[in-house]
Amino acid sequence: MKHRFSAGILVVVLATFSLAAISTADNRSLFTRANEAMGKGEYGTAAELYEKLVQKSGYSADVLFNLAVSYEHSGQPGKAILNYERALRLDPSDSDIKGNLHLLRKKNGLYAREFSWSEKFFQLLNMDQWLLTSLVFLVIFTLLQLATLRLPCPLH
């Protein structure tokens, strides 16, 4: 009975990984087709494919950036601005996203609000960089705390 149970679990795990691999390959194919459509100047088709990709695999800064570019070139500045802003939320330090968003807003007479000093500070790094920085400071703090501990000297 144990062997059947283990084999059943193995089959389920392998099926799950197979579906994940197929899904990933499908996502890559969709991304490639969208990029090819954008390269040919078929911005409407590219936007549709990027939207499908977002629905299937979720948000990423790269996909949202490309989606915004396709909307911008297909004459839909509102959707382009929205997706540039979404991409910027995911990667606030990306200068390409910032630059394109600034130019599109300026071109359409929409001026960005002035950010507070705290917003500017937190936009210096993306989420992964903030996490790594926090981890480094936590390790340093812990080591300093351990260094200040006074261990009792053994009696001679």
C-alpha positions in Angstrom: 0.0 0.0 0.0 2.9 2.4 0.8 4.4 1.9 -2.7 1.1 2.8 -4.5 0.7 5.9 -2.4 4.3 7.0 -3.1 3.9 6.3 -6.8 0.7 8.3 -6.9 2.4 11.3 -5.3 5.3 11.0 -7.7 2.8 11.0 -10.7 1.0 14.1 -9.3 4.3 15.9 -8.7 5.7 15.1 -12.2 2.4 16.1 -13.8 2.5 19.4 -11.9 6.1 20.2 -13.1 5.2 19.2 -16.6 2.2 21.6 -16.7 4.5 24.3 -15.2 7.1 23.7 -17.9 4.4 23.8 -20.7 3.0 26.9 -19.2 6.4 28.6 -19.1 7.1 27.6 -22.7 3.7 28.8 -23.8 4.4 32.1 -22.0 7.8 32.5 -23.7 6.1 31.8 -27.1 3.4 34.4 -26.4 6.0 36.9 -25.4 8.1 36.2 -28.5 5.0 36.5 -30.8 4.1 39.8 -29.1 7.6 41.2 -29.6 7.6 40.1 -33.2 4.2 41.8 -33.8 5.6 45.0 -32.2 8.7 44.7 -34.4 6.5 44.6 -37.5 4.6 47.7 -36.3 1.4 45.7 -35.5 0.9 47.5 -32.2 -2.7 46.5 -31.7 -1.9 42.8 -32.1 1.1 43.2 -29.8 -1.0 44.8 -27.1 -3.5 41.9 -27.3 -0.8 39.3 -26.9 0.8 41.2 -24.0 -2.6 41.5 -22.3 -3.0 37.7 -22.7 0.4 37.2 -21.2 -0.5 39.4 -18.2 -3.7 37.4 -17.7 -1.9 34.1 -17.8 1.3 34.8 -15.9 0.7 38.0 -13.9 2.5 41.3 -13.9 6.1 41.9 -14.7 7.9 45.2 -15.4 9.2 44.0 -18.8 5.8 42.9 -20.0 4.0 46.0 -18.7 6.7 48.2 -20.3 6.2 46.5 -23.7 2.4 46.7 -23.3 2.7 50.4 -22.6 4.9 51.0 -25.7 2.4 49.1 -27.9 -0.5 51.2 -26.5 1.5 54.4 -27.0 2.3 53.6 -30.7 -1.3 52.5 -31.3 -2.6 55.9 -30.2 -3.9 55.0 -26.7 -2.0 57.2 -24.4 -4.2 56.6 -21.4 -3.6 52.9 -21.4 0.1 53.5 -22.1 0.4 55.8 -19.1 -1.4 53.3 -16.9 0.9 50.5 -17.9 4.1 52.6 -17.6 3.0 53.5 -14.0 2.3 49.8 -13.2 5.7 48.9 -14.6 7.3 51.7 -12.5 5.6 50.3 -9.4 7.4 47.0 -10.0 10.7 48.5 -10.9 11.0 52.1 -9.6 14.6 52.5 -10.5 14.2 51.7 -14.3 15.2 54.8 -16.1 13.6 53.7 -19.4 10.2 53.4 -17.8 10.6 56.8 -16.1 11.8 58.5 -19.3 9.1 57.1 -21.5 6.4 57.9 -19.0 7.7 61.5 -18.6 7.9 62.0 -22.4 4.4 60.6 -22.9 2.9 62.8 -20.2 4.6 65.9 -21.5 3.5 65.1 -25.1 -0.1 64.8 -23.9 0.0 67.9 -21.5 -0.1 65.7 -18.4 2.5 66.8 -15.8 3.5 64.4 -13.1 3.0 65.5 -9.5 6.0 66.3 -7.4 7.0 63.4 -5.2 7.7 63.9 -1.5 11.2 63.2 -0.2 10.2 59.8 1.2 8.7 58.7 -2.1 11.8 59.8 -3.9 14.0 57.9 -1.4 12.0 54.7 -1.7 12.2 54.9 -5.5 16.0 54.8 -5.5 15.9 51.0 -5.4 13.6 48.3 -6.5 12.0 45.8 -4.1 14.7 43.2 -4.4 17.4 45.7 -3.8 15.6 47.1 -0.7 15.2 43.5 0.6 18.9 42.8 0.1 19.9 46.0 1.7 17.7 45.3 4.7 19.2 41.8 5.0 22.8 43.2 5.0 21.9 45.8 7.7 20.2 43.1 9.8 23.3 40.8 9.6 25.6 43.8 10.5 23.4 44.8 13.4 23.3 41.2 14.7 27.0 40.8 14.5 27.5 44.1 16.3 25.1 43.0 19.0 26.9 39.7 19.4 30.3 41.5 19.6 29.1 43.6 22.5 28.1 40.6 24.6 30.4 40.1 27.5 31.0 36.5 28.0 32.1 35.5 31.5 35.7 34.7 31.8 36.5 31.2 33.0 37.8 31.2 36.6 41.4 30.0 36.9 
